[in-house]
Amino acid sequence: MADDTLGIFKEAVRSRRCCAIRYRDQVQVRVVEPHAVYEDASGEVIVDCYQVSGYSESGRAFPFWRPFRMRKVSAAVLLKQTFVPRRSEGYSPTRSRYRKGLICAVADGEGPPVQPVLSSAPMGPSLPAKTLRR
């Protein structure tokens, strides 16, 4: 996966734009609506997409949900075509698979994309009340 591929998917999520991708060095192109980018339990970056056209190795009829492993995306291009969140087709930015490793996800409404929430809890031990002098 090229470094800019992740950036393309982040922008697609942010602007709700479709992408044309090549997967596993296949020549055929797939057109997808990227809804969420996240790390799975093993640390691999995944993008959950609603595939609307193009190649399907399984021959399934379009459209359908499909997770793509970012490391296997050999090319990605941002398209002008926009999409609406596929809530009625089962999309939810609060899915349990997104909780730990969410990078970005399409929001339900018209708002900005969902970003991971960083903990505001203190990290590490507390500092002593007295400051140390040298």
Backbone torsions as a table, in degrees:
resi	resn	phi	psi	omega
1	MET	NA	129.8	176.4
2	ALA	-74.0	149.9	-179.4
3	ASP	-57.5	-34.2	-177.4
4	ASP	-76.1	-13.3	179.7
5	THR	-63.7	-43.0	177.0
6	LEU	-61.2	-42.4	177.7
7	GLY	-61.6	-38.1	178.3
8	ILE	-64.1	-44.7	179.3
9	PHE	-67.2	-37.8	176.8
10	LYS	-61.4	-44.0	178.6
11	GLU	-65.8	-38.4	178.3
12	ALA	-62.0	-42.0	177.5
13	VAL	-65.5	-46.8	-178.0
14	ARG	-59.5	-45.2	-175.3
15	SER	-98.6	2.3	-178.9
16	ARG	52.3	53.4	179.1
17	ARG	-115.2	147.9	178.5
18	CYS	-72.8	159.9	175.5
19	CYS	-127.7	147.0	168.5
20	ALA	-102.6	127.6	-177.1
21	ILE	-129.9	155.5	167.7
22	ARG	-113.1	133.4	-175.4
23	TYR	-120.8	135.3	178.9
24	ARG	54.0	43.5	177.5
25	ASP	57.6	22.0	176.0
26	GLN	-76.7	149.0	-179.7
27	VAL	-75.5	-32.7	-177.0
28	GLN	-69.1	149.8	-177.4
29	VAL	-105.8	146.5	175.4
30	ARG	-119.1	141.0	175.6
31	VAL	-107.9	124.4	-174.1
32	VAL	-130.8	156.7	172.9
33	GLU	-109.5	99.9	-178.5
34	PRO	-72.0	124.9	-178.5
35	HIS	-107.9	-31.6	-177.9
36	ALA	-152.8	140.7	174.8
37	VAL	-121.1	127.6	-175.5
38	TYR	-155.3	165.5	172.9
39	GLU	-98.8	133.2	177.0
40	ASP	-81.6	-176.0	-175.4
41	ALA	-60.6	-26.5	179.8
42	SER	-90.0	-0.6	178.6
43	GLY	91.1	4.2	178.8
44	GLU	-81.9	137.8	-180.0
45	VAL	-82.2	127.4	-177.4
46	ILE	-123.0	146.0	172.2
47	VAL	-122.9	121.5	177.2
48	ASP	-85.9	122.4	-176.0
49	CYS	-127.7	154.2	170.5
50	TYR	-103.8	105.7	-177.0
51	GLN	-81.3	124.3	-174.4
52	VAL	-107.1	-19.7	178.0
53	SER	-166.6	177.3	177.5
54	GLY	98.2	-155.1	-174.7
55	TYR	-79.0	142.6	171.7
56	SER	-139.1	113.8	-178.9
57	GLU	-59.6	-34.1	-179.5
58	SER	-79.1	-16.9	-178.7
59	GLY	79.9	12.7	179.1
60	ARG	-61.2	149.5	176.6
61	ALA	-76.6	140.9	179.5
62	PHE	-80.7	156.5	-7.0
63	PRO	-89.8	165.2	177.3
64	PHE	-161.8	158.4	176.2
65	TRP	-78.2	143.6	-179.6
66	ARG	-154.2	123.4	172.2
67	PRO	-83.7	138.8	177.4
68	PHE	-119.1	133.8	175.7
69	ARG	-80.0	122.5	-175.8
70	MET	-57.2	-36.1	-178.3
71	ARG	-65.9	-16.6	179.5
72	LYS	-99.4	-3.5	176.7
73	VAL	-79.8	112.1	-176.5
74	SER	-88.3	-19.5	177.1
75	ALA	-159.0	145.1	177.3
76	ALA	-145.8	136.4	179.2
77	VAL	-132.1	132.9	176.9
78	LEU	-78.0	129.7	-179.8
79	LEU	-101.5	164.8	178.0
80	LYS	-77.6	-24.1	-177.9
81	GLN	-62.8	128.9	180.0
82	THR	-102.0	169.5	178.3
83	PHE	-143.6	163.7	173.9
84	VAL	-106.0	150.1	179.1
85	PRO	-55.8	136.7	-175.2
86	ARG	-88.6	55.8	-178.3
87	ARG	-60.5	-45.3	-178.0
88	SER	-69.2	-15.0	177.1
89	GLU	-97.3	7.7	173.5
90	GLY	110.0	2.1	-179.1
91	TYR	-77.7	139.3	172.2
92	SER	-151.6	128.2	179.5
93	PRO	-70.8	-5.8	-179.9
94	THR	-100.8	15.2	179.7
95	ARG	-58.7	146.0	-176.1
96	SER	-61.3	-31.4	-179.1
97	ARG	-66.3	-18.9	-179.4
98	TYR	-90.9	-12.8	-170.2
99	ARG	-59.3	-45.5	-173.1
100	LYS	-88.7	-36.3	-172.7
101	GLY	-120.6	27.3	-176.9
102	LEU	-62.8	129.3	173.7
103	ILE	-98.7	-49.3	172.4
104	CYS	-165.7	156.4	179.7
105	ALA	-151.8	151.1	177.1
106	VAL	-67.8	133.7	176.4
107	ALA	-74.8	159.5	-180.0
108	ASP	-65.0	-47.1	-174.4
109	GLY	-94.6	-142.2	-178.6
110	GLU	-91.7	0.2	-175.7
111	GLY	-71.1	-177.6	179.7
112	PRO	-71.3	166.5	179.6
113	PRO	-62.6	152.3	177.6
114	VAL	-75.4	130.5	177.6
115	GLN	-113.5	154.8	178.3
116	PRO	-62.6	145.3	178.0
117	VAL	-90.4	122.7	178.5
118	LEU	-87.0	136.7	-178.4
119	SER	-66.2	139.1	176.4
120	SER	-97.9	3.3	179.1
121	ALA	-68.4	145.2	179.3
122	PRO	-64.0	147.7	-179.8
123	MET	-109.1	131.8	178.0
124	GLY	82.4	-179.8	-178.2
125	PRO	-71.7	156.3	177.4
126	SER	-70.5	150.2	175.4
127	LEU	-76.7	149.6	177.7
128	PRO	-63.2	153.1	-178.1
129	ALA	-62.8	-36.9	179.4
130	LYS	-87.7	138.3	176.7
131	THR	-81.2	144.3	179.9
132	LEU	-83.0	139.7	178.5
133	ARG	-115.2	149.8	177.8
134	ARG	-105.2	NA	NA
